[in-house]
Amino acid sequence: MPKIHNFSAGPGILPRQAMEAGAKACLEFNGKGLSLLEMSHRGKDFIAVMDQAVSLVKELLGVPAGYSVVYLQGGASLQFAMVPYNLLDEGESAAYLDTGTWANKAIKEAKIFGNVKVVASSKDANYNFIPKGYEIPKDAKYFHVTSNNTIFGTQMQHFPESPVPVVADMSSDIFSRPVDVSKFGLIYAGAQKNMGIAGTTLVIVRDDLLGKVKRKIPSMLDYKIHIAEGSMYNTPPVFAVYMAMETLKWVKQMGGVSAMQKRAEEKAQRLYKEIDENPLFKGTTAKEDRSRMNVTFVMEKPELEEAFGKEALAAGLSGLPGHRSVGGFRASIYNALELESIDALVSVMRDFAKKNA
Amino acid sequence: MPKIHNFSAGPGILPRQAMEAGAKACLEFNGKGLSLLEMSHRGKDFIAVMDQAVSLVKELLGVPAGYSVVYLQGGASLQFAMVPYNLLDEGESAAYLDTGTWANKAIKEAKIFGNVKVVASSKDANYNFIPKGYEIPKDAKYFHVTSNNTIFGTQMQHFPESPVPVVADMSSDIFSRPVDVSKFGLIYAGAQKNMGIAGTTLVIVRDDLLGKVKRKIPSMLDYKIHIAEGSMYNTPPVFAVYMAMETLKWVKQMGGVSAMQKRAEEKAQRLYKEIDENPLFKGTTAKEDRSRMNVTFVMEKPELEEAFGKEALAAGLSGLPGHRSVGGFRASIYNALELESIDALVSVMRDFAKKNA
């Protein structure tokens, strides 16, 4: 069997050392004669894990004072509801940027709680670019964006200046580049794309935004309660938090988010170059909005896609088929993916072009 | 280091074979050259895991037609809100039995959504028994019970005949005994006490109870959506579902829930016998309501508790200190705990009694 190169869109590739640490913790943890999986979350061993998982987020992203960091459950999809539940009172408005499937889902949930103003949308172009030049209404409670669109392969290279707090779903590009957290009101991210495994969600929130809506919030959906209890209001997803910690330890060892950005740029550049130069392939998105996490491309002759897909699979390239909304191919090249995997893909693309010249 | 006997109240002890399977899956799964942790949840490998995790629940508990089984996130604590969100309209009433801390939390959340009638409570006796002889109002939308009270060491040995659907939090005793699912409207259980690791919650629900409230339900809190999407409306907690599957495979191999019941009775009987016969110890709950999952006991002379705690720890008995609400000790003896661990505890109790006669 060839080495498998994992281009899965998520759950996605993780650092090998994190998976090895996870395997070890399943059997025995900290020399205590017990598996991490069967330890009380109130014991000092797991408390140290949670503390480190939180402090690594603060350190790596430079989270300023006045912000809280919590690990929750339910994925970004639960955040689509929790954000307006906590921030948007009935009769108030929130602004949303519509850049794809996940933005749409966020919009749908927000409408349950208040009014939604979609400031701009690239829907008519099948979301192949990030809208720009829109106006953010000053009376909005917040402005919601999706920083990277996993399905459509676009990414916000800049965040707009906003008169209201910006809320960002960073599920598929968090920890892939430096972010000025002070420019955001709330950042959330499902862990399973770039910072760990499925089963936990990171939330970074500016404390002074909370506690202002009049509705009663169920405890498990109330950010203030999770913050007050240090992500331990109820039993946290122990193993998922541990894997986030191990993944972030690796990010730090590698040089932090600046190093991740350099790594991502190098990988993305090499792959987009091949897409642009290889006569058989073409990218699907506006060049200036190209994602450095999810590289989407199709073939000039769609009838060749099946054959290319088979050759890629035979060469150990896993997870390449594109999402049905775009078709073609999608190479998800998250932090943990090595440059050699890009080279393997580029090599298959070149070989295929030669054979089909 | 002596063998560690794990009496943790939760996350609690798991079958060794499940932890070994988990460790292996962290490194490589199904011969695919990838870790389970980095595989798409939409791929056939994980779909097979989810299917088996669901079908084992149906098989082991004999779930009848007309019920759905889903794996969610957020723990039982999120169910405290989801149950009334889905079943209790504003102005309607639900009946609750108050048997301890978790029942109280469920009651608190339900009050956000409708009216709550507490039919009976053992609060005045520090929840050391299960109330009986109460009346369940016929106009209640449902009647909520906690089948086993992890903190106070009581367990419902029988479920009442009810004129309205019974909703049961079975977090700490599910799969420890046969249950006639047809007598329930909804059963939920956080996995981390008796059926897996922290990070997923099992819900079994009678389909015809759903879709009747008038309020809008956020997608992630709507049972109907999770059912329609086969627990994959969004990325499920992959590893937690896998560990539930592996744990339930073990339950089946051991002979199913009847075998688990026999095992639990034998373990509980042996430990309660020592508590009753040893002059230094006494149980904290009414005998007829004693839990076969969480055995709570204190010492006749409280000043000896610190010394006993130390001896227990030195003998490799982990997780024995009682919850602060009860004090003393709590031996959580979930499915995976072996009889030899009970014997180890009994032996330390006897030795301690001899030395302190």
Interface residues (C-beta under 8 A of the other chain):
Chain A: M1 K3 I4 N6 S8 A9 G10 P11 G12 I13 L14 M19 E20 G22 A23 K24 C26 L27 K32 G33 L34 S35 L37 E38 M39 S40 H41 Q73 G74 G75 A76 S77 L78 F80 A81 Y85 K105 K108 E109 I112 G190 Q192 I197 A198 G199 T200 K216 P218 S219 M220 L221 Y233 N234 T235 P236 P237 V238 F239 A240 M243 G316 S318 G319
Chain B: M1 K3 I4 N6 S8 A9 G10 P11 G12 I13 L14 M19 E20 G22 A23 K24 C26 L27 K32 G33 L34 S35 L37 E38 M39 S40 H41 Q73 G74 G75 A76 S77 L78 F80 A81 Y85 K105 K108 E109 I112 G190 Q192 I197 A198 G199 T200 K216 P218 S219 M220 L221 Y233 N234 T235 P236 P237 V238 F239 A240 M243 G316 S318 G319
